[in-house]
Amino acid sequence: MTNAVSGLAASIRAATDSETFDLAGHDAINIKQTINDAFNQPFQLDTMIRITFVVGAGKLSRQKYDAKAGLHVTKALQELDFSEDKGASCMNECAGCYKTQHDTGKNVFTVVVFPKLANRGDGDGPRDSHGGGCGAGSSEEYPLPIPLVEGTPVHTILLASEETFQKMAPSMCPTWSEKKMCSEVLKLAVETLQSMDNKLMTGTPLSDEENAFYNETGGSASITTKAERLKKLMQQQVENGGQLMQHEIDRLLQQVEEKIDAFDADIDAATKMSQEKKVAKLTAQREKAVARKQMLEGHTAQSPPKLKHDAQIAKLSKELQPLLKLEATVKGRLLSMKETKQLAVKDEMLEEISELEGASRGWFEDEDDFEVRLEASRKKRTAAGKGGGKSASGGKGKKAGTGSSSRSANANTTWLTPGGLAAKQASLGKKTAAAKKSKPRGGGVFSAMMMDSDSDSD
């Protein structure tokens, strides 16, 4: 294993352009040694490059990585006097910085490193904790990282006009959970713009990237209008017929029950202090919370929405069943030429199913929410197969959205934003798994979005 580690470190140091290295299969010791060997000396380069380490992935590939791979990388970097800077970019001023990211398009977690450069004298001492030297504006830790990546869902919703956003929201975020996630992104965007406003109030000019973000998004007023429209859609989804899945109802019930408990404690404290007006106000609020709980308890859970490409997946699954049965019968004997050709098609079909499943993930859909829909689709296909054969799910193959089938499958509705952006569903790959919905995960802006859900914001 030592040779493998040395080989990886050598490959990293030999890089002259930005490259990505996958740490799947590496344990803590290997990771720390590799980082130390690769970055303990400045790179002999004149211009900055980006070294990206893949340190984790969604549920389907999570087992390939050490559970704390990202932490091992960042800790090793800190021991080498690298500093975290969420605004760092591929420029010489950011030498000696790193940042963690969650790539929702590829459904992976990464640590991006900007190595120290020998020609800048970056090996002479530690950088300041704020990533000083990364340029005006870039080092500031805004709630949303800038610049925005063109073609991503966040870029699309922020640059869309208010009218376009209103039209696209219902289909872009069909479930309550997706609307909630999108609303959190809008909230972060408003906070980012407010931070820029505060910066201007102090007389500090914005950087080119900050100015671009400010102008392209239309300012906080435009984003706030989008958030209010999305909030109204969420309220309608909860109150008008309860178009919610079971896990969404459970989540909302837990929130409202926690509120009721908090009201009970506050009412008890106010009563002991003879604060009658406060008791009356809290009691009225508690009654509203109780009414909300009763409403939620009266809702009938809706079935998970079908996958976007469910029809295509079902067709492929049906065509795959005879091949799976053939494969089960030929074990232990030589295959005929015809059988060999037939089974050669099986893996391609499984890959295509995997691509279509991944491309069916919603723009702002949490990994666990997507798993609910994915499992429902697979169970349905299994039940439809004669004799209850294996579910035709893509356990391996190309990444979602990379094959020709995904390209054609995603050429449906296209929303155009002022910059001429064609939002591509396949570029998501999809979120992944990632956020870990009700649990914050690895530094991505989506990771904690489902944690602070306030029932009043539905």
Residue, then its C-alpha position, 0 to 999 in steps of 0.5 A: m500500500t505504501n507504493a500506492v500512496s507514494g504513487l498518488a502523492a507523486s501524481i499530485r505533485a506532478a500535476t501542472d493543470s487542475e486535476t481531480f483525485d479519488l480517495a475511494g479505498h484509502d484509509a486514514i493513515n494513507i490519506k494523511q500520508t498522501i496529503n503530507d507527501a503531496f503538499n509539504q513543499p510548495f509546487q514549482l509552478d508560476t500559476m495556480i492550479r486546483i487539486t480536487f479530492v473526492v472524499g465521499a459520495g451519495k448512498l449508492s457509493r458511500q461505502k467506498y470511502d472512509a467515513k471521515a475522509g474529508l476530515h482526514v484531508t482537512k486536518a492534514l492540510q491544517e497541520l501543513d499551515f493551509s487555511e480554509d477559505k470558502g471563497a478561494s478560487c484558482m488564483n495565485e493569491c489563494a495559494g495555501c487555501y482549501k475549501t470543502q464542497h458538495d457537488t450536487g451535479k455529480n453527487v460527491f463531496t470534495v476538498v479543493v486544495f490550492p497548493k502553495l507556490a514556490n515562486r511566491g514564497d508561500g512556504d515561509g509561514p502560515r496564512d491567516s485564518h481568514g484566507g487573507g490574500c485571496g483578493a477583495g471579496s473572494s475570501e469573504e464567507y458569504p452564505l452562498p459561494i460566489p461566483l455561481v456555477e452556470g447551469t446549476p439549479v442555484h444559478t437558474i433560480l437566482l437568475a430567472s425573472e420573477e415571472t419565469f420563476q413563478k411558472m417554473a416553480p411547480s414543476m421544478c419543485p413538485t414536492w413540499s420537501e423540494k420547495k422547502m429546500c429551494s426556499e432555503v437557497l433563496k434565503l441564503a441568497v438574500e443573506t448574501l446580498q444583505s452582506m454585500d449591502n453592508k459592505l457597500m455601506t462601509g465604503t468598501p467596493l465590491s469585487d467583480e465577482e460580487n458585482a456580477f452576483y449582485n447585478e445578475t440576481g436583481g438584488s434582494a427585493s427580487i429574491t425576496t419576491k421569489a421566496e414569498r411566491l414559493k412560500k405561498l405554494m408550500q402553504q397551499q400544498v400543506e393546507n389544501g388537501g395535504q399533498l404530502m408524502q408520509h415522511e413529510i407529514d411526519r417531519l411537519l408533525q415533529q416540528v409542530e409537536e416541538k413547538i407545542d412543548a415549547f409553548d407549554a414551557d413558556i406558558d408555565a414560566a409566564t404563569k408563575m411570574s403572573q404575566e397574564k398578557k404574555v400567557a394569553k398571547l402564548t396560549a393563542q399561539r399554542e392553540k394555532a399550533v394544536a390546530r395545525k397538528q390536528m390538520l396534519e394528522g387528518h391528512t392522508a399520505q400521498s404516494p411518492p411521485k413517479l420518477k421523471h423517466d419512469a415509463q422509459i425505465a419500466k420499458l427497459s426493465k421489462e426488456l431486461q427480464p428475459l435476459l436476467k432469466l437467461e443469465a440464471t439458467v446458463k451458469g455452469r455451461l458454455l454459452s452459445m453465440k446467440e446467448t453471448k450476444q444477448l447477455a452482452v446487452k444486459d450490462e448496457m441496459l442496466e447502465e441505461i436504467s441507472e442513468l435514467e434513475g439518476a436523471s430523475r432526481g429533482w433539482f432540490e431533492d434530498e437524498d433520502d427523499f429521492e430514495v423513497r421514490l426510487e425504492a417505490s419505483r423499483k418495487k413496482r417494477t419487481a412486482a410487475g415482473k413475471g415470477g417476481g424476478k430481480s428488480a432492474s435497477g442500475g447498480k453500476g455504470k455511467k454517472a447519471g446524466t452522462g449517456s445518450s439516453s439521459r441527454s435525450a430524456n432531459a430534453n424536455t422543458t427548458w427554462l431560459t434565464p436572462g443570461g440565455l441559460a438553458a437549465k439542464q436537468a442532467s447536470l444535477g446527476k442528482k443532489t444526491a444524494a447529498a444533502k442529508k436532509s435532516k442531518p447536516r453533511g459535509g459543508g455543502v450549502f444544501s446539507a443543513m437546509m432541512m434542519d431548521s424548518d419552521s412550520d410557519s414558513d410552509 
